């Protein structure tokens, strides 16, 4: 429920990038402390996806792809990484720059 309230706050702060940044940092910290479970992470990232696209939160989606891989879901991991590359493997350098 808290995440949904924060999504609304995030959306309302469209003209306040500092406030949005604070919310995004809180989300990242919370997700890092969350149970390492694909279903849990997927639900959380879906809620956040209401206001932030995966391309705007590359680091977390890469962590999620890694979690999928470690959980025996290589297909899901590949799908996530491919979507971050916008379906074009030649975009790999763009993806790497987001993670550096």
C-alpha positions in Angstrom: 0.0 0.0 0.0 2.9 2.3 0.8 4.3 1.8 -2.6 1.0 2.8 -4.3 0.9 6.0 -2.2 4.4 6.8 -3.2 3.5 6.2 -6.9 0.8 8.8 -6.5 3.3 11.2 -4.8 5.8 10.5 -7.5 3.3 11.2 -10.2 2.2 14.5 -8.5 5.8 15.6 -8.2 6.3 15.6 -12.0 7.7 19.1 -11.9 9.9 18.4 -8.8 12.8 16.2 -9.9 14.4 16.5 -6.5 11.3 15.0 -4.8 11.1 12.2 -7.4 14.8 11.5 -6.8 14.2 11.1 -3.1 11.4 8.6 -3.8 13.4 6.6 -6.3 16.3 6.3 -3.8 13.9 5.1 -1.1 12.5 2.5 -3.5 16.0 1.3 -4.5 17.0 1.0 -0.8 13.8 -0.8 0.0 14.1 -3.3 -2.9 17.7 -4.1 -2.0 16.6 -5.0 1.5 13.7 -7.1 0.2 13.5 -10.9 0.1 15.4 -12.3 -2.9 12.4 -13.9 -4.5 11.4 -13.4 -8.2 7.7 -13.2 -7.5 8.2 -10.5 -4.8 10.5 -8.4 -6.9 8.3 -8.7 -9.9 5.3 -7.4 -8.1 7.2 -4.5 -6.6 8.7 -3.6 -10.0 5.3 -3.8 -11.7 3.9 -1.2 -9.2 6.9 1.1 -9.8 6.4 0.5 -13.5 3.3 2.7 -13.3 5.6 5.7 -13.2 9.1 4.6 -14.1 10.0 2.6 -17.2 12.6 -0.2 -17.1 14.9 2.0 -19.2 14.7 4.7 -16.4 15.6 2.1 -13.8 18.2 0.0 -15.6 20.2 -1.0 -12.5 17.3 -2.5 -10.6 16.1 -4.4 -13.7 19.5 -5.8 -14.2 19.5 -7.0 -10.6 16.1 -8.5 -11.2 17.4 -10.3 -14.4 20.3 -11.6 -12.3 17.9 -12.8 -9.6 15.8 -14.6 -12.3 19.0 -16.3 -13.7 20.1 -17.4 -10.2 16.6 -18.7 -9.6 16.7 -21.0 -12.6 14.7 -18.7 -14.9 17.2 -18.0 -17.7 14.4 -17.3 -20.1 13.0 -14.5 -18.0 16.4 -13.1 -17.5 17.1 -13.0 -21.2 13.7 -11.4 -21.9 14.4 -8.6 -19.3 17.9 -7.9 -20.7 16.6 -8.0 -24.3 13.9 -5.5 -23.4 16.4 -3.2 -21.8 18.3 -3.3 -25.0 15.1 -2.4 -26.8 15.3 -5.7 -28.6 18.6 -4.7 -30.3 21.8 -6.4 -29.0 23.9 -3.6 -30.6 22.6 -1.3 -27.8 24.8 -3.2 -25.4 27.1 -0.2 -24.8 24.1 1.9 -23.8 23.1 -0.7 -21.2 26.7 -1.0 -19.9 26.9 2.8 -19.5 23.8 2.8 -17.3 25.4 0.3 -14.9 28.8 1.9 -14.6 
